[in-house]
Amino acid sequence: MKKVFAKKSSTFRMHSVLEKSLKTALFSLLSLSIQAATAAPISEIDSNKTSLLAFQKIVKGKVVDEKGTPIPGVNVVIKGSKTGVQTDMDGSFTIEVPNASTILVFSFLGMQEQEVAAGNSSLKVTMKEAGQQMDEVVVVGYSKVKKESLTGSLQTLDNKKIVDITTPAVENMLAGKATGVFVNTGGGQPGSVGKIIIRGRTTVNGSTDPLWVIDGVIVGNSSGNMNPADIETLTVLKDAASTAVYGSQGANGVIVVTTKSGKKGKPTISFSARTAMTTINNGNFDIMNGAELYDLYDSFANKEDFENVWWWTPELRNKNYDWWDNGSKTGIANDYNLSISGGGDNFKSYVSLGYYDETGAIKGYEYKKYNGLMKFEYKPNTWFTLRPQINLTKETTFDQQHSVGALYGNMPWDSPYLEDGTLVGNAPNPTWVNTTGSNYLYDLQWNYGESESYTVRANMDFDIKFTNWLTYASVNNYIFGNYNSTYYSDPRSSSGEAVKGRIEDYFSTYNRVYSNQLLRFNTTLDKHSINAVAGYEWNEYNSKYSNGVATGIPPGIVVADAAAVPEKVAGGRSQWAVQSLLSNINYSYDDRYLAQVSFRRDGASNFGKNAQYGNFFSVSGGWNIHKESFFHADFINNLKLKASYGSVGNRPNSLYPHLPLYSFSQSYNENPGALISQLANPDLSWEKTYTGDIGLDIGLFNRVNITLDYYNKNTSDLLYRVPLPGVIGVTSIWRNVGAVNNRGFEASINVDIIKNDNLKWSVDANIGTNKNKVTSLYGGKTQIIVGDGSGIAGSASKLLTPGMDVDSWYLTEWAGVDPENGKPQWFTTDANGARVKTYDYAAASKNQKVIGAYTPDFFGGFSTNLNYKNFDFAAIFSYSVGGEIYNYARAEFDSDGAYTDRNQMNLHSGWSRWEKPGDIATHPQAIYNNPSNSNKASSRFLETGTYLKMRSITLGYNMPIESLNISNLRLYIAGENLFTITHYSGVDPEIPPINGAISGVATQVYPSTRKVVLGLNLTL
C-alpha cells in the first residue's frame, strides 16, 4: 500500500499548477482508489490513474547522434497516431502529448527507429545509425537471422569499419579486421587487388579466393569492382553452418555484401571527398648509393680483376645517380562519392556516384575508376515489392610506368642522360659501367600501354508476400563485362627495333546470368520460431576474347591497320554453368535452444558425367545459456555455446578438366593440325571439405563482447594434375587425389571502456591461428616436389608430403660462413647419413630438406576508437607472427659480388660480412664475379614474416552548420601505412600475389605506399 500511495502522491504533486478545487476533487478520488487497492492489482490502479489524468502535456526535447551532434528533420510521432512534429536545425522539438506515459516514436533516414516514453517535460534522445542494427539481424546465406539465433561462425563489419583506407578494392580494406581472415594486400600500384585466405588453404592447386555474394547475387571470387562506399554491411562466413548452403563454391569461405538502400524519411544527400598524397615505402630494403657501391667493390678480394678497366677510377666514388629519385614522385589519389536516398511507404530509392583517380608514386602510371549505383524499391500494394537495381563500373589505366626492376637494379654510377642532356640510347651503352644495360627511359619516350574495362550488373528482383509467414523471393541478375587493352612498342625503342615497331590489341567480353527462386517461411508459434528457405539457383558464364599482334609500324601510329606484318592472331571462348537445389532451416525455442540444418545439391558443367552432381550439408546448434532461469550471473549479459558440422566443395580453376582435349596450335603446310592435349576423366568431382566448429560468445557488463572459435577442416579428393609418362604425348591428367587438414583457433574481443554522452572509447582486437598439413597424396606417394608458384627461374621450391604444411619450403640447407676462410657452407648428408658441412653447393643441393613454411603462427589486428564531443579518433593495426618468407630479391642484390651488372643492397641490421680469419659473420667474403654459388637458392634467404603494421590513424571533427542547412560536416586528416615494425630485410613482409597466387616469394615488387589523407564527409 505504501508503494502505491507514494506513486499516486507523486502524480498528484506533478499537477500542482491546477486550481485548489480540482486538487480537492482529485485527492478525494485518489483516496477512494487507495482504499480499493487491497482488492485491485497495481496495474488496474495505474489504468484508473491514466483515465483520471488525461489532459494535455507539453514535452520539449533535443535529438542528437552518438557524437552529440544535433539531428534536424527527425520525425517525432505519438505512437498509434498521425500526430507528430519534426526537429529543427538544432535538433530541438516541442510536442503536446496526452500524458506522461505517452510513447513517442523517433525516426530518421539512416538511423534506428526509437520509442521513448514522454516522461518528464524535457527529453534528450540519442539515435544510433541504422548500420548498427546488424547486431540484431545478420544476412546469412539466403536469409536474415537474428544475431542471438545464429549458430554459425561469422563476422559482420559495417561501412565505417571497412571504408577507412584509400583504395578502390574492398579486398585491401579487410586486413586485420576480421578474425581468421588472412589478407595479402596488393602492393602500392594504383588499382592493385589483394588476396584473401579464410581459415587456411584447403587446396594445393585450386583457387583459395573466397566466394563473393553481393545483394544476394553470386558474383565470383572477387568483389566485382564494386564501390566500397556503397557497402552497408559485409559479413564473412567461415564455418560449415554458414557456408554449406553455397555447396560446391563455399570451401574457401563466403563474403556476403549488402549495399546501401533507400530508407523511409526525408531525402538525404551525402557527399564524401578525400585526397591522399602517396610516397614510396621501401621498408628495410636499402639499395646502395655510388659511394657505398664503390666501397663494396673496393673490398673485393680479387680487385685486380677490374682495377685496370677504364671505369675504375677514384672519381667513380663521387658519381651517384639516384634512379629512385628520378623514377618516383608524390602520387595523388582522389576519392569522391555522392549519394541521394530517401522515400516513403511505397517507394524508396538510393542513387550514388563514385570517382576514384590515382597517379602512382612511381612515375608514369594512372588508374581511374567510375562507379554508379541505382537501387529502387517499389511497393504498389501490401503483397508485392519490386526491387530493380543497376550498377555500372568503368576502369581505365594508362601505363608508361618507370621500370620498378630498373629502379632497384640500375647502378648509381650510370646516368640515363648524356652530358648534353639527351637520353642514353639502347644497350649496349659504352658510356655506362654496366655496358650491357638498357636505359628504360629511352624507350619510355614512346612506348606505353592503356586499358579500359566496363562492367554492368543489373538486377530485377521482387518479393511476393502470400501470408505473414510465407514469401516468394526472386533474384534475377545479369552481368556484362568488356575489357580492351593496347600496348605500343615504337620502332625506335629497344623492344620494337628488331621488328620495326609492334602493336598488340586485346579484346574480351563476358556475361553471367544468375537467378535464384526462393520460398521463405518465417513464423513464431508460442515459444517456437522457425525461419526456413528452399529454392532453385542457376548460374551461367560465357566469355570470349581475341588478340592481335602486328609489326612494322610507322613511328607514332597506334592502330594495327598501318602495320606491315600481321604477326599473330589468337582467340578463344569459354563457358560453364552450375544449377542447384538448396534448403536451410533455422529453429529456435524460447530464444534459448537453437538449431540449424541446410542441404544443397549442385550440378556443375566442369565435372565428369559420372560425378556431375554433389550433395552438401550442415547441422548446427546453439544454447543461449544466459536466458536460462537458473542463470543468475548479472554481470554476464550474453553467454552462447554453439557447434556445427558440415560439408562444402571446391571446383578447379580449369573449365574442362574432365574432357578429352585436343590442341590446334600446330599446323602443316598451312593446314591445321590437332594434337591430343588432355585425357578424359569422367569420374572427376569436387574437392570436399568437412568442417567441425565449436564456439562461445560471451558478453560482460554490457561493455565487453568476446567470441571464441575452434575449427577442424578436412579436405579430401584434392584436384591435382597427376603426372603421366611423356611417351603417350600427354604429361598429366586431372584426378581427385590427396587430402589436407586445417585446424585453428580464433578469438576476438570488443570493449566499450568509456561510454557516456561526451566521451566514448572502445577497443577491438582479434587473433587467429591456423595449422595446415597434407594428410595424404595420390598413389601411395610420400612426396611431390612442386614449384613455389612464383614462376621465377632459380627460386625456391616447396614440398608436398604427408604431415607437412602445404606451404613448406624445400631447400638446400645453409650452414653459414666458415670463420677461417670466409667461404659459404651448406649442409649435406655423408655416406653414414650424418649431416655435414660442405663448400660444394651442387652436392648439397642433392640433399634438400623441408625447412620452415610460409604459413604464419598466428595473425590478426587491433583498433581503437575515441569520441570526445565533436572530435573523433581512430587507429587500426594488423600483425602477423611467424612464417618464413623466401626473399628471392637478395639472390640478386645481396649476391656477394656474383651480379656485377646491377646495384646491391646494404647489409641489414645485425648482418656482417667476413673480412679476416676468425670473423663470425652472416655473409661470406665478397668476390668480384663471385663463383662460390653463395647466392643460389637455399635456406640462407628464408626470413621471418613477423610484422606489426599501422593500417590507418584518423583524427576528425564534426560540426553542424545550421545556416546552410547542413546537418553535419566532418573534416578529418589521416595517415595510412605510415610504418611497419619488422626484422624482414625486404620491401614489405606482406608479400603481394605473384601470378594471382600467394607464394611467399619476395621479388622486385612494387613497394607499398605511405599516404597522408585529407577528407570531408557532408550530409544535407
Buried (B, 14 or more C-beta within 10 A) or exposed (E): EEEBEEBBEEBBEEEEEEEEEEBEEBEEEBEEBBEEBEEEEEEEBBEBBBEBBEEEBEBEBBBBBBBBBBBBBBBBBBEEEEEBBBBBBEBEBEBEBBBBEBEBBBBBBBBBBBEBBBBEEEBEBBBEBBBBBBBEBBBBBBBBBBBBBBBBBBBBBBBEBBBBBBBBBBBBBBBBBBBBBBBBBBBBBBBBBBBBBBBBBBBBBBBBBBBBBBBBBBBBBBBBBBBBBBBBBBBBBBBBBBBBBBBBBBBBBBBBBBBBBBBBBBEBBBBBBBBBBBBBBBBBBBBBBBBBBBEBBEBBBBEEEBEEEEBBEEEBBEBBBEBBEBBBBEBBBBBBBBBBBBBEEEBBBBBBBBBBBBBBBBBBBBBBBBBBBBBBBBBEEEEEBBBBBBBBBBBBBBBBBBBBEBBBBBBBBBBBEEEEEEBBBBBEBEBBBBEEBBBBBBBBEBBBBBBBBBBBBBBBBBBEBEEEEBBBBBBBBBBEBBBBBBBBBBBBBBBBBEBBBBBBBBBBBBBBBBBBBBBBBBEEEEEEBBBBBBBEBBBBBBBBBBBBBBBBBEEEBBEBEBBEEEBEEEEEEEBBBBBBBBBBBBBBEEEBBBBBBBBBBBBBBBBBEEBBBBEBBBBBBBBBBBBEEEEEEEEBBBBBBBBBBBBBBBBBEBBBBBBEBEEEEEEEEEEEEEEEBBBBBEEBBBBBBBBBBBBBBBBBEEBBBBBBBBBBBBBBBBBBBBEEEEEEEBEEBBBBBBBBBBBBBBBBBBBBEBEEEEBBBBBBBBBBBBBBBBEBBBEEBEBBEBBBBBEBEEBBBBBBBBEBBBBBBBBBBBBBBBEEEBBBBBBBBEEEEEEEEBBEBEEBBEBBBBBBBBBBEBBBBBBBBBBBEBEBBBBBBBBBBBBBBBBBBBBBBBBBBBBBBBBBBBBBEEEEBBEEEEBEBBBBBBBBEBEBBBBBBBBBBBBBBBBBBBBBBBBBEBEBEEEEEBBBBBBBEBBBBBEBEBEBBBBBBBBBBBEEBBBBBBBBBBBBBBBBBEBBBBBB
